Amino acid sequence: MSDTIHDLSATPAEGQRVKHNNVVYTTVKEGLAHILVPEDSAKEGQTVQQVFYNPIQQFNRDLTILAMKAYGKERMEQKQAASQARAGKFADKKRKRKEQAQAQSERPVKSPKLVENVAESTAAQADTEMQDATEEQAPEKATNIEQPEEAAGATEVAPSNVNVETKKEPGQTFTILDALSASGLRALRYAHEIPFVTTVTANDILKAAADAIERNATHNRLRDKINISVDDALAHMYSVIVRELRRIALSKNKPGASEKYDIVDLDPYGSAAPFLDAAVQAVRDDGGLLCVTCTDSGVWASNGYPEKCYSLYGGIPVKGWYSHEVGIRLILHAIETSAAKYGLAMEPLLSLSVDFYSRVFVRIRKSPSMVKFQGGKNMVVYSCGTGCGAWTTQLLMKNKAAPNKKGSGVFYKHGFTRAPTTDTCCEHCGSTMHLAGPMYGGRIHSLEFIKSVIAEADEASSEIYGTKERVRGMLQTALEEFLPSPEEREAESNENGDGTKRLKRSLTEAQVAAVDPYPFFFHPAQVSGVLHCASPPEHALRGALLGLGYRVTRSHCKAGSMKTDAPWSAIWHVFREWIRQKAPITEQNIKPGSVAYRLLGLGKKAAEGAKSEETGSAENGGEKVEEPDKSDETPAENGKEDKMPEVVFDEQLGRYQDRGKYVRYQMNPRENWGPMNRAKGK
């Protein structure tokens, strides 16, 4: 660090000392942005910060920028296509009117009065052209989920042999709201690193934060791209909604430039739940992007505060190793229910459990027809949280496809489901089942979106995106954890002749209705702990499940996790075979009546042994043989195991065929690592 002190107008550089209003700051570089941190706050051991800056969340910011770039490129292409379509449509109309005027002027004129009428007609046509040009400036909104692909990308262009003047369109805008901006680092990076961004609004309720944002924007020479707002985040977003409603009312329902944001980013300290209602309305409803961070994992990924989780997210968490994936679905459920009451539909693009928080990216559309599918895409979970950890799910409603009267297609009926899908006791171990949810039951990722973000990450510089390797690894894991249903596998085979899938610009009803049939992962080490046995090697366990005909992959939520389409009965059979073949246990050490005792069928074995002894005694002494007590047995133990196929722990079969090495899971980079303390203003 240099001892030279610069002023605010100096060219930003890492480790630079800047003096402003008698306060000396140290410049910290992240990405292309330079943030000014007071030297007192930058000292090692300082826990109270005037303006919050958390370097540990650089992964969050790197991932967000890459996701925004991937989303924004597609968004700008759509805007450009719509602009060209409007320009071509206007040019075509102008050409036709010009031809009509020319045809009228070439007709023989019999009286001066006709000449005057022709002139008036030409003037009236010119006025009409100006009116059409004004009305056609706004982008068209597509809300039909069955929008034809040709219409989404069609562009009307005037014939090349006709010399006409096309309308000059104004430059396309792309706006972002950083609703809880703190130091403004996110806004700085968005303005620096996303080339097509026209305006970033950095909002914070603290005057100290707004002053920091202004300092940083000035020092980074981005004052012309960053709008600073000192307001409550809810008040700011609701003011945007009011301005939009006023604009619509004054324009008499004609399309125009929207007051809403292309992207709204919520990154609060704690839960984002209080901001969701305003956020889903403040983002554009023709496919705007909503980015949400929730750092209160102790609420949605724990069983300690179920009442608080329900009050914030409208659902109850689970007790189990897959609780973080449940947390993602609770957050998505909260976003979806906030949007649905306004006729807005949510489409998850990328949903990740990261360290101590969750980060989700969803697309918002105005589509009452899509909202109708919501009940059939939310579920409750019956969890054996105090026993073996098994679960089963139940959708709240069902979206059933039925042929229409013409027989040429299908339509969806939205009805009730049969309940319940399980007994009050676990079918595997006999423990009490507990209810969790409701929560989102659809897909939490879009494969196409993940691939586009991966493409951005591959092109990104490691010098700018310091966590690029981890971003790439987590995206790859999220891409691989997708296990398609039989219907989705059939749809995947419907490809073009060149083997590439067609690009779909709008969701079909089948995509909207799709649910995730395999929503959670299991953890082999946890399952082994339930059975009190040594944990099988990952490759051996995966090979065994693959050998039985099931699919197995990883989950991004936890290292060593497995997602599979195998039922729990098959999983327990594999683990019982692991104990029998590879890792014998001392049965005398298993407490009678325990979960492991019931899962391993030790009660059944003891009863059979007792029966043999009593049979021998009866043969010798003529005593009556009593039937064994089956109270300790579970349905999984009553003869089902004998019908299961042979299990082979083939490690070679179970090895992942990785094409590259990825940093899939984060290791704690330092001691006492976590979300840090909340910022405190003066």
NULUM-638285 format. One line per 10 residues: their letters; for each residue x, y, z of C-alpha. Coordinates in steps of 0.02 Angstrom, whole numbers, plus 50000, padded with zeros to 5 digits. Example, Ala and Ser with C-alpha at 12.3 -4.5 7.8 and 13.67 -1.06 7.14 Angstrom:
BEGIN
as> 50615/49775/50390 ~ 50684/49947/50357
***
This chain:
BEGIN
msdtihdlsa> 50000/50000/50000 ~ 50068/50168/49949 ~ 50085/50312/50074 ~ 50033/50437/49940 ~ 49860/50508/49969 ~ 49753/50545/49816 ~ 49592/50640/49794 ~ 49426/50569/49735 ~ 49457/50614/49553 ~ 49614/50505/49541
tpaegqrvkh> 49615/50354/49427 ~ 49557/50205/49533 ~ 49688/50076/49580 ~ 49695/49933/49704 ~ 49774/49977/49872 ~ 49760/50163/49837 ~ 49737/50287/49980 ~ 49605/50420/49946 ~ 49560/50567/50056 ~ 49386/50642/50045
nnvvyttvke> 49302/50759/50171 ~ 49448/50734/50291 ~ 49426/50545/50293 ~ 49559/50429/50222 ~ 49498/50277/50126 ~ 49584/50122/50059 ~ 49535/50061/49887 ~ 49482/49878/49875 ~ 49465/49805/49700 ~ 49334/49676/49653
glahilvped> 49299/49638/49472 ~ 49318/49801/49377 ~ 49253/49905/49522 ~ 49353/49993/49658 ~ 49267/50020/49825 ~ 49325/50147/49955 ~ 49334/50073/50130 ~ 49375/50185/50279 ~ 49546/50141/50346 ~ 49478/50120/50522
sakegqtvqq> 49354/49989/50457 ~ 49488/49905/50351 ~ 49601/49869/50500 ~ 49616/49688/50548 ~ 49503/49640/50692 ~ 49379/49782/50662 ~ 49205/49706/50676 ~ 49091/49859/50662 ~ 49081/49933/50487 ~ 49010/50101/50438
vfynpiqqfn> 48964/50030/50267 ~ 48944/49844/50241 ~ 49071/49755/50130 ~ 49086/49566/50135 ~ 49224/49493/50024 ~ 49160/49317/50058 ~ 49007/49354/49950 ~ 49113/49388/49795 ~ 49052/49220/49731 ~ 48873/49285/49742
rdltilamka> 48918/49442/49646 ~ 49022/49351/49514 ~ 48883/49225/49485 ~ 48751/49362/49476 ~ 48845/49464/49346 ~ 48872/49312/49235 ~ 48688/49265/49253 ~ 48634/49442/49213 ~ 48745/49447/49059 ~ 48673/49282/48996
ygkermeqkq> 48496/49340/49028 ~ 48527/49516/48962 ~ 48598/49459/48795 ~ 48442/49359/48757 ~ 48335/49502/48820 ~ 48421/49630/48709 ~ 48406/49515/48559 ~ 48219/49503/48590 ~ 48206/49692/48605 ~ 48306/49715/48446
aasqaragkf> 48197/49590/48353 ~ 48040/49678/48413 ~ 48113/49846/48362 ~ 48156/49782/48188 ~ 47984/49704/48171 ~ 47902/49870/48214 ~ 48017/49963/48095 ~ 47980/49841/47955 ~ 47794/49850/47990 ~ 47798/50040/47986
adkkrkrkeq> 47901/50041/47826 ~ 47780/49921/47743 ~ 47631/50029/47789 ~ 47719/50184/47727 ~ 47764/50101/47563 ~ 47584/50047/47532 ~ 47517/50221/47569 ~ 47646/50298/47456 ~ 47594/50182/47315 ~ 47410/50224/47345
aqaqserpvk> 47448/50410/47342 ~ 47549/50391/47182 ~ 47408/50291/47100 ~ 47284/50427/47146 ~ 47396/50564/47079 ~ 47413/50474/46911 ~ 47226/50468/46882 ~ 47154/50596/46758 ~ 47086/50749/46849 ~ 46922/50819/46781
spklvenvae> 46898/50967/46898 ~ 46998/51078/47016 ~ 46895/51013/47159 ~ 46964/50837/47135 ~ 47141/50904/47141 ~ 47102/50986/47307 ~ 47029/50822/47374 ~ 47185/50726/47323 ~ 47295/50850/47416 ~ 47187/50839/47571
staaqadtem> 47192/50649/47562 ~ 47382/50649/47550 ~ 47395/50766/47700 ~ 47278/50656/47801 ~ 47383/50503/47760 ~ 47539/50592/47821 ~ 47453/50632/47987 ~ 47401/50450/48004 ~ 47580/50393/47974 ~ 47645/50505/48113
qdateeqape> 47512/50438/48232 ~ 47554/50256/48190 ~ 47739/50291/48216 ~ 47705/50359/48390 ~ 47596/50212/48441 ~ 47719/50081/48378 ~ 47870/50136/48480 ~ 47832/50025/48630 ~ 47886/49842/48637 ~ 47751/49713/48614
katnieqpee> 47712/49600/48762 ~ 47685/49414/48736 ~ 47588/49332/48877 ~ 47519/49179/48790 ~ 47614/49025/48843 ~ 47575/48944/48676 ~ 47653/49085/48576 ~ 47714/49019/48407 ~ 47901/49018/48384 ~ 47886/49100/48215
aagatevaps> 47792/49247/48288 ~ 47919/49272/48427 ~ 48063/49302/48307 ~ 47973/49360/48150 ~ 48030/49520/48069 ~ 47935/49606/47931 ~ 48053/49687/47807 ~ 48005/49791/47658 ~ 48055/49722/47488 ~ 48232/49770/47437
nvnvetkkep> 48177/49843/47271 ~ 48066/49974/47354 ~ 48149/50134/47409 ~ 48063/50183/47572 ~ 48118/50273/47729 ~ 48118/50165/47885 ~ 48080/50234/48056 ~ 48232/50271/48163 ~ 48209/50182/48330 ~ 48278/50256/48491
gqtftildal> 48417/50159/48580 ~ 48362/50008/48681 ~ 48365/50029/48870 ~ 48415/49901/49001 ~ 48388/49949/49183 ~ 48434/49865/49347 ~ 48378/49900/49525 ~ 48498/49860/49667 ~ 48364/49880/49799 ~ 48475/49860/49954
sasglralry> 48638/49930/49891 ~ 48742/49965/50049 ~ 48913/50020/49983 ~ 48852/50010/49802 ~ 48978/49876/49754 ~ 48849/49775/49658 ~ 48789/49929/49565 ~ 48968/49977/49523 ~ 49006/49805/49454 ~ 48843/49796/49355
aheipfvttv> 48879/49965/49275 ~ 49062/49919/49240 ~ 49047/49739/49181 ~ 48878/49724/49092 ~ 48905/49821/48930 ~ 48723/49843/48877 ~ 48664/49914/49045 ~ 48600/50092/49024 ~ 48554/50133/49205 ~ 48581/50054/49376
tandilkaaa> 48478/50121/49521 ~ 48569/50098/49687 ~ 48447/50117/49831 ~ 48477/50114/50018 ~ 48382/50184/50165 ~ 48539/50244/50256 ~ 48609/50415/50215 ~ 48784/50350/50256 ~ 48762/50213/50126 ~ 48702/50338/49996
daiernathn> 48854/50447/50030 ~ 48966/50294/50008 ~ 48880/50250/49845 ~ 48906/50426/49779 ~ 49090/50423/49829 ~ 49118/50256/49747 ~ 49021/50301/49589 ~ 49119/50463/49572 ~ 49286/50378/49602 ~ 49243/50242/49474
rlrdkinisv> 49184/50376/49350 ~ 49012/50296/49337 ~ 48907/50439/49402 ~ 48816/50452/49235 ~ 48761/50269/49241 ~ 48713/50254/49424 ~ 48558/50335/49498 ~ 48566/50351/49687 ~ 48406/50334/49787 ~ 48392/50362/49975
ddalahmysv> 48232/50273/50020 ~ 48156/50120/50098 ~ 48168/49979/49970 ~ 47982/49944/49981 ~ 47937/50127/49960 ~ 48050/50141/49808 ~ 47980/49987/49722 ~ 47799/50034/49758 ~ 47832/50209/49687 ~ 47890/50125/49526
ivrelrrial> 47728/50025/49523 ~ 47624/50183/49548 ~ 47714/50273/49407 ~ 47685/50125/49292 ~ 47499/50120/49333 ~ 47486/50307/49302 ~ 47576/50290/49135 ~ 47458/50152/49080 ~ 47306/50255/49131 ~ 47366/50410/49038
sknkpgasek> 47412/50311/48882 ~ 47236/50237/48872 ~ 47305/50058/48879 ~ 47419/50089/48729 ~ 47593/50012/48744 ~ 47735/50126/48793 ~ 47903/50134/48881 ~ 47883/50041/49047 ~ 47933/50120/49211 ~ 47980/49949/49280
ydivdldpyg> 48154/49874/49288 ~ 48223/49738/49175 ~ 48310/49664/49328 ~ 48273/49683/49514 ~ 48409/49620/49633 ~ 48368/49585/49816 ~ 48519/49550/49926 ~ 48466/49590/50104 ~ 48547/49546/50268 ~ 48431/49404/50319
saapfldaav> 48268/49362/50235 ~ 48207/49437/50071 ~ 48028/49386/50110 ~ 47966/49561/50161 ~ 48020/49630/49991 ~ 47947/49497/49876 ~ 47773/49573/49852 ~ 47844/49738/49790 ~ 47986/49657/49691 ~ 47876/49545/49584
qavrddggll> 47778/49700/49532 ~ 47926/49817/49508 ~ 48012/49701/49383 ~ 47948/49701/49203 ~ 47807/49577/49180 ~ 47855/49526/49003 ~ 47998/49415/49060 ~ 48095/49523/49185 ~ 48228/49443/49296 ~ 48212/49439/49485
cvtctdsgvw> 48369/49393/49585 ~ 48343/49348/49769 ~ 48465/49308/49910 ~ 48409/49240/50079 ~ 48543/49222/50212 ~ 48429/49162/50354 ~ 48468/48978/50329 ~ 48435/48949/50514 ~ 48251/48980/50473 ~ 48219/48888/50309
asngypekcy> 48352/48751/50326 ~ 48328/48706/50508 ~ 48193/48633/50620 ~ 48225/48759/50759 ~ 48103/48895/50703 ~ 47960/48816/50604 ~ 47840/48954/50657 ~ 47955/49090/50591 ~ 47984/48996/50429 ~ 47797/48983/50403
slyggipvkg> 47768/49167/50438 ~ 47904/49221/50315 ~ 47893/49091/50177 ~ 47721/49014/50199 ~ 47789/48840/50229 ~ 47866/48727/50362 ~ 48046/48661/50347 ~ 48104/48482/50373 ~ 48224/48397/50489 ~ 48347/48305/50378
wyshevgirl> 48507/48312/50278 ~ 48415/48380/50125 ~ 48348/48532/50219 ~ 48443/48658/50110 ~ 48357/48596/49953 ~ 48192/48608/50046 ~ 48242/48787/50089 ~ 48263/48831/49905 ~ 48089/48765/49869 ~ 48015/48863/50015
ilhaietsaa> 48091/49024/49947 ~ 48026/48987/49771 ~ 47854/48951/49845 ~ 47855/49121/49931 ~ 47902/49210/49769 ~ 47771/49115/49670 ~ 47629/49150/49791 ~ 47678/49334/49800 ~ 47669/49347/49610 ~ 47515/49240/49578
kyglamepll> 47392/49359/49660 ~ 47435/49487/49526 ~ 47419/49364/49382 ~ 47608/49348/49372 ~ 47692/49181/49340 ~ 47866/49130/49401 ~ 47990/49025/49303 ~ 48146/48969/49401 ~ 48304/48988/49297 ~ 48440/48948/49425
slsvdfysrv> 48420/48906/49610 ~ 48572/48871/49717 ~ 48611/48833/49898 ~ 48776/48920/49928 ~ 48872/48913/50092 ~ 48760/49000/50220 ~ 48629/49069/50099 ~ 48522/49031/49947 ~ 48526/49126/49782 ~ 48385/49108/49655
fvrirkspsm> 48355/49185/49484 ~ 48176/49182/49419 ~ 48087/49254/49267 ~ 47922/49346/49293 ~ 47785/49346/49162 ~ 47609/49418/49158 ~ 47511/49260/49120 ~ 47351/49214/49215 ~ 47345/49051/49116 ~ 47515/48999/49187
vkfqggknmv> 47460/49045/49363 ~ 47323/48913/49352 ~ 47457/48778/49359 ~ 47524/48838/49526 ~ 47421/48723/49638 ~ 47481/48571/49542 ~ 47664/48624/49557 ~ 47668/48645/49746 ~ 47684/48501/49866 ~ 47694/48445/50045
vyscgtgcga> 47827/48325/50108 ~ 47803/48182/50232 ~ 47972/48161/50316 ~ 48038/48028/50433 ~ 48150/48158/50514 ~ 48165/48072/50683 ~ 48192/47900/50608 ~ 48277/47839/50451 ~ 48262/48003/50353 ~ 48155/47937/50210
wttqllmknk> 48024/48049/50132 ~ 47877/48049/50014 ~ 47791/48196/49929 ~ 47614/48244/49883 ~ 47558/48380/49762 ~ 47422/48497/49824 ~ 47326/48485/49660 ~ 47345/48396/49495 ~ 47364/48468/49320 ~ 47296/48332/49208
aapnkkgsgv> 47309/48338/49018 ~ 47152/48288/48924 ~ 47116/48281/48737 ~ 47012/48422/48668 ~ 46850/48394/48575 ~ 46932/48402/48404 ~ 47061/48272/48455 ~ 47203/48376/48383 ~ 47279/48430/48548 ~ 47262/48432/48736
fykhgftrap> 47203/48551/48869 ~ 47237/48544/49055 ~ 47112/48514/49194 ~ 47157/48578/49367 ~ 47083/48470/49503 ~ 47103/48390/49673 ~ 47224/48253/49724 ~ 47194/48101/49832 ~ 47267/48109/50007 ~ 47369/48056/50098
ttdtccehcg> 47513/47973/50007 ~ 47584/47892/50164 ~ 47534/47824/50333 ~ 47568/47911/50498 ~ 47716/47793/50523 ~ 47863/47767/50407 ~ 47843/47613/50297 ~ 48030/47578/50311 ~ 48071/47598/50496 ~ 47903/47626/50581
stmhlagpmy> 47948/47798/50652 ~ 47826/47943/50654 ~ 47810/48042/50492 ~ 47806/48232/50500 ~ 47729/48358/50381 ~ 47829/48495/50293 ~ 47783/48626/50163 ~ 47694/48680/50061 ~ 47841/48712/49947 ~ 47880/48727/49761
ggrihslefi> 47876/48557/49676 ~ 47930/48602/49499 ~ 48102/48610/49421 ~ 48218/48731/49510 ~ 48333/48756/49359 ~ 48320/48790/49174 ~ 48450/48687/49082 ~ 48457/48810/48937 ~ 48489/48955/49055 ~ 48626/48861/49149
ksviaeadea> 48712/48822/48985 ~ 48707/49005/48935 ~ 48783/49057/49103 ~ 48918/48923/49083 ~ 48959/48997/48913 ~ 48980/49167/48995 ~ 49090/49092/49131 ~ 49201/49005/49004 ~ 49232/49171/48916 ~ 49258/49268/49077
sseiygtker> 49428/49321/49142 ~ 49489/49245/49305 ~ 49569/49412/49347 ~ 49399/49497/49347 ~ 49297/49352/49415 ~ 49402/49290/49559 ~ 49283/49146/49598 ~ 49262/49092/49417 ~ 49322/48913/49447 ~ 49198/48886/49586
vrgmlqtale> 49057/48967/49486 ~ 49096/48851/49340 ~ 49100/48698/49451 ~ 48937/48735/49540 ~ 48849/48772/49376 ~ 48912/48607/49305 ~ 48848/48515/49457 ~ 48679/48601/49446 ~ 48671/48552/49262 ~ 48712/48370/49300
eflpspeere> 48590/48350/49445 ~ 48442/48359/49324 ~ 48356/48188/49315 ~ 48223/48196/49178 ~ 48056/48110/49202 ~ 48000/47980/49073 ~ 47895/48115/48986 ~ 48043/48234/48981 ~ 48158/48100/48913 ~ 48036/48070/48773
aesnengdgt> 48028/48256/48736 ~ 48219/48267/48736 ~ 48227/48141/48593 ~ 48124/48259/48484 ~ 48270/48346/48400 ~ 48304/48424/48232 ~ 48385/48326/48091 ~ 48557/48395/48135 ~ 48541/48333/48314 ~ 48516/48504/48392
krlkrsltea> 48362/48553/48489 ~ 48254/48692/48425 ~ 48263/48854/48523 ~ 48095/48885/48607 ~ 48056/49066/48644 ~ 47901/49029/48746 ~ 47849/48894/48869 ~ 47729/48759/48816 ~ 47590/48699/48931 ~ 47683/48535/48957
qvaavdpypf> 47836/48631/49019 ~ 47729/48738/49132 ~ 47643/48585/49206 ~ 47804/48486/49233 ~ 47852/48442/49412 ~ 48013/48371/49484 ~ 47984/48186/49519 ~ 48151/48170/49612 ~ 48159/48330/49716 ~ 48285/48286/49853
ffhpaqvsgv> 48453/48202/49879 ~ 48514/48079/50009 ~ 48683/48074/50094 ~ 48769/47902/50106 ~ 48864/47949/50264 ~ 48702/47998/50351 ~ 48614/47838/50296 ~ 48762/47736/50358 ~ 48751/47826/50524 ~ 48569/47772/50541
lhcasppeha> 48622/47591/50514 ~ 48780/47605/50622 ~ 48888/47537/50481 ~ 49041/47595/50384 ~ 48995/47712/50241 ~ 49017/47634/50068 ~ 49133/47719/49943 ~ 49038/47838/49830 ~ 49085/47746/49670 ~ 49037/47576/49742
lrgallglgy> 48866/47638/49800 ~ 48833/47726/49636 ~ 48885/47571/49539 ~ 48764/47465/49640 ~ 48617/47579/49602 ~ 48665/47594/49419 ~ 48677/47405/49410 ~ 48497/47393/49470 ~ 48443/47506/49327 ~ 48427/47671/49420
rvtrshckag> 48505/47838/49380 ~ 48620/47925/49504 ~ 48701/48096/49504 ~ 48763/48229/49625 ~ 48672/48374/49708 ~ 48752/48546/49712 ~ 48690/48571/49891 ~ 48812/48458/49981 ~ 48975/48367/49944 ~ 48954/48178/49938
smktdapwsa> 48767/48190/49908 ~ 48670/48083/49784 ~ 48512/48114/49685 ~ 48428/47961/49613 ~ 48265/47897/49542 ~ 48281/47741/49650 ~ 48143/47721/49781 ~ 48188/47712/49963 ~ 48151/47526/49966 ~ 48292/47500/49839
iwhvfrewir> 48411/47613/49936 ~ 48384/47517/50098 ~ 48404/47352/50005 ~ 48573/47410/49936 ~ 48633/47463/50109 ~ 48577/47299/50187 ~ 48675/47209/50052 ~ 48825/47321/50085 ~ 48823/47266/50267 ~ 48800/47083/50219
qkapiteqni> 48934/47080/50084 ~ 49063/47211/50132 ~ 49042/47286/50304 ~ 48970/47164/50433 ~ 48911/47239/50596 ~ 48898/47166/50771 ~ 48712/47136/50788 ~ 48724/47123/50976 ~ 48774/47308/50981 ~ 48613/47362/50895
kpgsvayrll> 48484/47411/51025 ~ 48323/47312/51008 ~ 48179/47419/50945 ~ 48295/47554/50873 ~ 48281/47619/50695 ~ 48432/47517/50639 ~ 48360/47363/50725 ~ 48198/47378/50625 ~ 48280/47425/50459 ~ 48400/47278/50467
glgkkaaega> 48259/47159/50511 ~ 48346/47101/50670 ~ 48178/47079/50756 ~ 48126/46960/50618 ~ 48288/46862/50634 ~ 48269/46851/50823 ~ 48090/46791/50803 ~ 48142/46659/50677 ~ 48280/46600/50794 ~ 48159/46590/50938
kseetgsaen> 48037/46494/50830 ~ 48171/46367/50785 ~ 48214/46341/50968 ~ 48031/46323/51016 ~ 48003/46201/50872 ~ 48147/46095/50933 ~ 48078/46099/51110 ~ 47905/46051/51048 ~ 47975/45904/50953 ~ 48063/45843/51109
ggekveepdk> 47933/45888/51241 ~ 47770/45908/51147 ~ 47743/46090/51199 ~ 47633/46208/51097 ~ 47726/46322/50973 ~ 47669/46505/50978 ~ 47677/46624/50829 ~ 47817/46754/50840 ~ 47773/46934/50884 ~ 47783/47042/50725
sdetpaengk> 47761/47210/50811 ~ 47942/47259/50777 ~ 47929/47218/50592 ~ 47896/47346/50457 ~ 47826/47320/50281 ~ 48004/47329/50213 ~ 48049/47175/50315 ~ 47901/47064/50273 ~ 47973/46965/50129 ~ 48008/47110/50011
edkmpevvfd> 48197/47094/50027 ~ 48195/46917/49959 ~ 48118/46978/49796 ~ 48249/47113/49765 ~ 48382/47080/49631 ~ 48563/47044/49668 ~ 48670/47194/49711 ~ 48846/47213/49639 ~ 48957/47353/49707 ~ 49045/47392/49543
eqlgryqdrg> 49161/47539/49574 ~ 49213/47551/49393 ~ 49032/47566/49338 ~ 49001/47696/49472 ~ 49142/47815/49424 ~ 49085/47982/49353 ~ 49142/48009/49175 ~ 49197/48189/49203 ~ 49267/48279/49053 ~ 49356/48403/49164
kyvryqmnpr> 49399/48438/49344 ~ 49285/48562/49430 ~ 49283/48650/49597 ~ 49110/48590/49644 ~ 49102/48628/49830 ~ 49174/48770/49935 ~ 49294/48743/50077 ~ 49291/48872/50217 ~ 49426/48996/50167 ~ 49465/49056/50342
enwgpmnrak> 49422/49041/50526 ~ 49255/49108/50589 ~ 49195/49117/50410 ~ 49016/49171/50379 ~ 48897/49314/50341 ~ 48986/49440/50455 ~ 48900/49574/50558 ~ 48767/49691/50494 ~ 48830/49862/50438 ~ 48800/50006/50558
gk> 48777/50183/50497 ~ 48819/50338/50595
***
